[in-house]
């Protein structure tokens, strides 16, 4: 039996590309009530702490879409805030290698 390495490589690349665009991050029920704000919008809020969240930035050798990663990181930030009994998050860093830092606040 002869294996077509070119065809196999193409199938692996296609699978990696599809996986790189998938998301498995879902908000918890509590996180649905956490809003995303700018630093200027939380002056009257109580800062509860900081959450550092991360996702894979590559699947195999394929870089993931920045927008997908940003959405997942925001969801993870909201999940973390809900666990801390917060209701608001503010992104405090850019995405670096699939990681982002959020401040968590209670504003209500």
DOPA-302069 format. One line per field, with one value per residue (C-alpha): x, y, z; residue in three letters; residue number from 0. Coordinates in Angstrom, 3 decimals, always signed. Example, Ala and Ser with C-alpha at 12.3 -4.5 7.8 and 13.67 -1.06 7.14 Angstrom:
<sites>
x <- (+12.300 | +13.670)
y <- (-4.500 | -1.060)
z <- (+7.800 | +7.140)
type <- (ALA | SER)
seq <- (0 | 1)
</sites>
This chain:
<sites>
x <- (+0.000 | +1.381 | +0.495 | +0.162 | +2.116 | +1.030 | -2.646 | -2.101 | -0.303 | -3.143 | -5.693 | -3.699 | -3.432 | -7.168 | -7.977 | -5.608 | -7.137 | -10.668 | -9.648 | -7.921 | -11.215 | -13.295 | -14.223 | -14.965 | -15.242 | -18.752 | -19.962 | -21.390 | -24.907 | -23.471 | -21.007 | -23.871 | -24.479 | -20.868 | -20.335 | -17.178 | -16.198 | -13.404 | -11.233 | -12.885 | -16.258 | -15.347 | -14.385 | -17.260 | -16.756 | -15.019 | -11.994 | -12.078 | -8.888 | -7.285 | -7.874 | -5.277 | -6.855 | -5.406 | -6.289 | -4.238 | -2.826 | -1.872 | -3.317 | -0.470 | +1.438 | -1.542 | -2.006 | -5.508 | -7.680 | -7.147 | -10.860 | -11.761 | -9.087 | -10.285 | -13.867 | -12.762 | -10.519 | -13.334 | -15.648 | -13.044 | -12.576 | -16.306 | -16.398 | -13.543 | -15.281 | -18.477 | -16.500 | -15.082 | -18.628 | -17.785 | -20.112 | -17.668 | -14.321 | -11.797 | -9.059 | -5.718 | -3.428 | -3.308 | -3.392 | +0.115 | +0.619 | -3.009 | -3.030 | -4.819 | -5.254 | -8.565 | -9.348 | -12.521 | -14.952 | -18.254 | -20.184 | -23.763)
y <- (+0.000 | +3.375 | +6.487 | +9.744 | +12.087 | +15.209 | +14.337 | +13.394 | +16.683 | +18.642 | +16.797 | +17.530 | +21.221 | +21.408 | +19.760 | +22.079 | +25.123 | +24.016 | +23.346 | +26.720 | +28.446 | +26.431 | +27.590 | +25.505 | +28.419 | +29.029 | +31.612 | +30.397 | +31.500 | +33.990 | +35.384 | +36.446 | +39.279 | +40.515 | +43.529 | +44.581 | +48.212 | +50.707 | +51.911 | +55.351 | +53.708 | +52.087 | +55.109 | +54.534 | +50.751 | +48.561 | +46.720 | +43.079 | +41.872 | +40.718 | +37.722 | +36.403 | +34.125 | +32.194 | +30.140 | +28.337 | +30.793 | +28.000 | +24.634 | +22.466 | +24.994 | +27.123 | +30.486 | +31.104 | +34.007 | +37.076 | +37.864 | +34.325 | +34.419 | +37.850 | +36.578 | +33.504 | +35.497 | +37.956 | +35.051 | +33.540 | +36.953 | +37.250 | +33.705 | +34.577 | +37.797 | +35.901 | +33.495 | +36.520 | +37.943 | +40.776 | +42.287 | +44.166 | +43.518 | +45.836 | +44.539 | +45.686 | +44.161 | +43.244 | +39.597 | +38.146 | +34.524 | +33.723 | +35.421 | +38.545 | +40.300 | +41.766 | +43.819 | +42.673 | +45.144 | +45.216 | +48.251 | +47.622)
z <- (+0.000 | -1.014 | +0.996 | -0.866 | +1.419 | -0.457 | -0.036 | +3.622 | +4.267 | +2.673 | +4.815 | +7.967 | +7.020 | +6.337 | +9.671 | +11.557 | +9.871 | +10.787 | +14.394 | +14.607 | +13.855 | +16.360 | +19.831 | +22.873 | +25.299 | +26.571 | +29.100 | +32.384 | +33.267 | +35.781 | +33.212 | +30.967 | +33.473 | +33.371 | +31.140 | +29.320 | +29.942 | +29.413 | +32.285 | +32.128 | +32.863 | +36.192 | +38.325 | +40.756 | +40.895 | +43.447 | +42.013 | +43.108 | +41.493 | +38.304 | +36.049 | +33.636 | +31.042 | +28.140 | +25.082 | +22.482 | +19.966 | +17.534 | +16.650 | +15.484 | +13.374 | +12.316 | +14.041 | +15.292 | +14.173 | +16.430 | +16.537 | +17.637 | +20.332 | +21.525 | +21.805 | +23.753 | +26.077 | +26.778 | +27.593 | +29.919 | +31.543 | +32.105 | +33.545 | +35.921 | +36.992 | +37.764 | +39.967 | +41.822 | +42.237 | +39.856 | +37.288 | +35.032 | +33.356 | +31.726 | +29.426 | +30.829 | +28.215 | +24.591 | +23.598 | +23.835 | +22.811 | +23.601 | +27.017 | +28.255 | +31.605 | +32.820 | +35.913 | +37.647 | +39.255 | +41.107 | +39.898 | +41.060)
type <- (UNK | UNK | UNK | UNK | UNK | UNK | UNK | UNK | UNK | UNK | UNK | UNK | UNK | UNK | UNK | UNK | UNK | UNK | UNK | UNK | UNK | UNK | UNK | UNK | UNK | UNK | UNK | UNK | UNK | UNK | UNK | UNK | UNK | UNK | UNK | UNK | UNK | UNK | UNK | UNK | UNK | UNK | UNK | UNK | UNK | UNK | UNK | UNK | UNK | UNK | UNK | UNK | UNK | UNK | UNK | UNK | UNK | UNK | UNK | UNK | UNK | UNK | UNK | UNK | UNK | UNK | UNK | UNK | UNK | UNK | UNK | UNK | UNK | UNK | UNK | UNK | UNK | UNK | UNK | UNK | UNK | UNK | UNK | UNK | UNK | UNK | UNK | UNK | UNK | UNK | UNK | UNK | UNK | UNK | UNK | UNK | UNK | UNK | UNK | UNK | UNK | UNK | UNK | UNK | UNK | UNK | UNK | UNK)
seq <- (0 | 1 | 2 | 3 | 4 | 5 | 6 | 7 | 8 | 9 | 10 | 11 | 12 | 13 | 14 | 15 | 16 | 17 | 18 | 19 | 20 | 21 | 22 | 23 | 24 | 25 | 26 | 27 | 28 | 29 | 30 | 31 | 32 | 33 | 34 | 35 | 36 | 37 | 38 | 39 | 40 | 41 | 42 | 43 | 44 | 45 | 46 | 47 | 48 | 49 | 50 | 51 | 52 | 53 | 54 | 55 | 56 | 57 | 58 | 59 | 60 | 61 | 62 | 63 | 64 | 65 | 66 | 67 | 68 | 69 | 70 | 71 | 72 | 73 | 74 | 75 | 76 | 77 | 78 | 79 | 80 | 81 | 82 | 83 | 84 | 85 | 86 | 87 | 88 | 89 | 90 | 91 | 92 | 93 | 94 | 95 | 96 | 97 | 98 | 99 | 100 | 101 | 102 | 103 | 104 | 105 | 106 | 107)
</sites>
